[in-house]
Amino acid sequence: MTAIEVFAPAKLNLGLKITGRYANGYHHLETLFVPITLYDRLAIRQAARDEVRYLWPGGLTADQKRQLALGTLQNPLLWNSIAMVRQYLQKAEISLPPVALTVHKRIPSPAGLGGASSDAAVIVITLLRHAATESGKAQAVEIILASPEFNRALEGLGADVPYFARYGISGQSARLSGIGHELATVSVPRLCGWVCVPPFGFSTATMFAEVRRWSLPLLDEQSQQRRPSPPNLALRLNEISHSDELAAGVGVVQNDFDRAAAAAFPEKYRVMAEAKRRIALAAAGRFRGARIVGMTGSGAALFAATDAACARQDLNVGATVLQQRLGRGWQVLPFATAPSYGIP
């Protein structure tokens, strides 16, 4: 097996609505995923036994490293991903030798940026296709990738994994509805901006525990079944649902997890609310075109995005200034809309 190096992109949620609850405890979500140029780098090579390890970027404080590690250490997701690949390759009579996986982490976790799910999707798709190429059985693997059984297995790895496997690692945005398996491609303009990560995170389990307290419509099991994907859409940034402006011309995208965070983490959320105001002011002063700010996923990362062209130098300077305004421990990371995962 030849050594491989690939990149796993983060994602932003341009809005998120929680519109109902199923009897089995799952919630009906509506959101728009957009992959961005904030990557984990994954190195894969043949080894004597399966291995998974994480490396953190230099220059981080101890608190920032703990923040990165919180969502990854002791997480079985990548181990499960390797096991899933081996299971499907065996069905196609293709062997996969033991692999050593090194994840060079750049995507903070937990932050609502989907880093772990993206890593898993990249591992699954890369190992399947690489093994198919080396064995000369590419057609057999393509049949696997297109099978409903395989898509259900992706869902079993994690709610966001199917998005990254089908769309995100290819640089495509998608609209999600339901519990995670109803996905349809959406065309959005090229975006750029900043991801702003605080020196703390929100537990997704705690956020959903808070959501379970809400009075949401109870949905029947039939409405949870897969339905045909709606037609592809093309959206402009100013068509994303948003609330009142925090700064002139800067809309705040609706994310129902804001309400959950305010109840479950009141002190941290007060810090977030002030940070969101400062981010909106920075976006109003530096970005042209349509501008939005918001929290991504279940947080705690915030973002500012515009559909106007951004010069890399201007983004970098703006990120430095904004980080100083947000304070110690915050990371401000420039981004643009992501291309395919192979080369960032």
N, C-alpha and C positions, 0 to 999 in steps of 0.2 A: 504494500500500500504506500503510495507516494504521500508526502506531507502536503497539507492543505492549509491555506489561510483565507478566511472569509470574514465578513463584517455583518453585524446584526444591528439594524437601526432602532432607535427609539421611536415612539409615536406620541402625537398629541391627540387629545379628544377636543374637537371643536364643538363643544356642547355635549351635555349628557342629561337625559331625562329618565327618571324611574317612574313608569306609568302603571304598574300593576304587580300583583303577587300571585304566584301559583300555589296550589295546595301542597305541593312537594317542597315548598320553601324557597324556590328560585324566584327571581324578580325579572320583570319584563323591562328591558333597557332599550333606549334609542340613543345612538351616538354616531359621530362621524370621526373615523380614524384617519390620521394623516401621518405618514412616515417622515422622519426628519434626519438631518445629517449630524446626529449625535450617535456614535457607534460604540459597541463592544467589539473588540477584535478577537477572533477565535482561531487558535492554532490547533490542528489535528494531525497526529502522526500515529504510526503503528507502535505498539508497545507490548510488553510481556503480559500485562493485564490491564483491564480498563482503569483509567485514572481520570479524575476531574479536579482541577485546581484553579484558583482565582488569583490574579495579580492586580494590585491597585496602582493607579497613576502616582507618580512622584509629586512632591510639593503639597500634598494634602495634609491637613491637620489630623490629629488623632480622632477628633470628633467626626470629621468627614469620612475617614476610613471606617469608623464604626457604622456610620450611616450607609456606606456602600455595602458593608458586610451584613448588615441586618437582614436584608432580603435574600441573601445568597448562601451564607454558610449553613450547613446542615440541611439545605434544600435538596430534596431528591429529584427535582424536575429533570435535570440533565442526565442523571443516571437512568431515570425512567425513559428518557428520550432515546438513549443508546439501546436500551433493552427492547424498546418498541421497534427500532430499525432492524435489529437482529432478528426479531420474531418475523417481520414481514419478508426479510431477505431469505430466511430459511424456507418460507412457503414457495419462493421462486427458485429454490435450490441454489442460492448464492450465499457464500460464506463471508462473514465480516470478521477480520482478526481483531484482537483486543486493541483498543485505541486509547491514547492519552490526549485529553482535551485540556487546553489551557485557555482560560477566559481572561483577557486583559480588559478589566472593567473600566468603562468610562461613563456608563449610564447609571446614575444614582438609583438606589433601591432601598426601601420602598419610596416611590415618588409619583406613581401614576404614569410612568413613562414606558412601561411594558418591557423593560430590559430582560427579565428572566424569560418571559414568553417568547421574545424575539430570539434569544439565544437558543431556546429549545427548537423553535421552528427551523432556524438555520442549520442546526445539527441534524435534524431529521431529514430535511430535503438534501443537504449536502452529502451526507453519508449514503443515502439511498442512490442518488444519481452517480456518485463517485464509484460505488461498488458496482453499479450497473455498467458503467463505462469500462471498468477494468475486467469485468466478467464477460463482456460482449452481449449482455442481456438487457439492453436499454429498453426495449419494447415491453418486457415483462414488468419493469419498474414503473413505466408510464401507466400501465394498466393498474398497478397498485395505487398510484397517486390519484387516479380518477375514480377509484372505487368508493361507494358510500361507506363501506366498512372502515376504510382508512380514514375518511373524514370524521367518523364517529370516534375513532381512536385518538385523533388530534384533539377533539373536544375533551376527551378524558384526561389529556395532559394539562389543560388549563383553558379558561374561557377565552383568552386572547390569542392562543396559539394558532387556531384556524385562520384568523385574520392575517397574521404574519406569514404563515405558510402559503396561503393562497394569493395574497396581495402585497402585504407590507414589504417583504424582502425583495419584491420586484419593483418597489418604488410606487405602488399604486395606493390611492386613498380608497376607502370603502365605507359605506353606511351599514351599521349593525342595528338589527332590531331583534327582539326576543331575548333569549338567554345567552346568545352568543353565536348561534349557528346560522342565522339568517343574515347573509352578507351580500351586498351588491356594490359593484364599482361605482365610484363617484369621481367626476372630474372637477378638480379645484385648481385655481390659478397657482402659479409658483409662488410660494410664500417664503418669507425670511423674518427673523426677529430674534428674541432671546428666550431661553428657558432659565427660570430663576428658581433655584433649589434651596430651601431653608435648611438650617442645621438640625432638623428633626423630620420625622416622617409620621404618617398616619397609618395605623393598622387597618388593612382592608376588612379583616374579620370584625373589628370593633365598629367600623363604619356601617357594615351591613347589619350588625346587631342593632344599631341605632335606627336604621331604615325599617327594620322589622317592627318597630314601635309605631310607625306611621299608619294612618288609616288609608290604605291603598285599595283600589278595586281588586276583588278576588277573581282571577281568570280561570276558566275551565281548562282541562288538560288538552282538549282539542285545539284550543288557540295556541298551544305550545308546539304543536306539530309543525314540521317544515312546510313552508308554503313556497310557491314559485317566486324567484327573486324578482323584485320590481324592475322596471326599465332603468337603464343607467341614467344618471343625472349629471348635469353640469351646474355647479354652484359658484357664484361670486362670493367673495368674502363678506360683503355687506348683506348677503342673504342669510348668513348664519344667525340663528335666533339669539338675540342679546337683550339685556335689560338697559336701564338708564346708564348714562355715561358717567364715568368717574373723572374724565378729563374731556375737554372739547374734542369731539369727533372720534372718541375712543369708546367703543361699546364693550360691555362685559358679557361674555357668553354665559348662557344658562348652564349650570352644572348642579344637579340636585344634591350631589355630595357636599356642596358648600353648606347646606342646611344641616347635614349629618355631622360635619366637622365642627360647626358652631356649637352643637349640643354635646358632642362626645369629647371634644378637646377645646373648651372655651378659651383658655389662656393662649394656647398656640394659635387659635383661630383669630384672636384679636391681633396678634403679630401678623398673621396672613392678610387680614383686612387692610392694615396700614401699608403693608408691602404692596398689595395690589394697587392701592391708590398711587404710590410712588412709581410703580411700573407704568401705570396708565399715563402719568404726567411725563415720564421719559419718552413713551411712545408718541405722545402728542407733540413733543418737541423735536423728535428726530425722524419720525416716519412720515411718509406721504401716502396718499391713496387711502384705501379702507384700512382701519386699524381695530384690532380687538385684543382684549386681555381676558384671562380666566385661569381657572385651576384645571389641570388635566387629570382625567381618571378619578380615582379616589384620593388623589393628592399625595404629598403636599406640594408638588412642584407647580409653579405658576408660569405663565408665558405671556408674551406680547408678540403679535404677528401682524404683518402688513402684506398686501399684495403688490406693493410698489417695489421696484428694483432697489436692492441694497448693495452698496459697495462694502466689500469685506472689511476694509479699514474702518469705515464708519461704524459698522456693527461692533468691531473690536473695541473701538474707543468708547462707544456708548455702553458696552458691557462693563468696561472698567469703571466708568463714572457711576453707573447704576449699582454695581457691587458695593462701592463706597457708600452710597446712599442707603442701601439696605442693611449694611452693617456686617460685623464679624460673623464668619461661619457660612454666609450665603455664597452660593456659586451662581454666577451669571454666565451662561454658555450661549454664544451665537449659534444660529442654525439657519438652514434653508430646507426646502423640500427635498427629500432623499431620492436619489436614483436607485438602480438595482444594487443588491447587497454585495456583489462580487468585488467591486472597487468603489470606495467612497469618493 
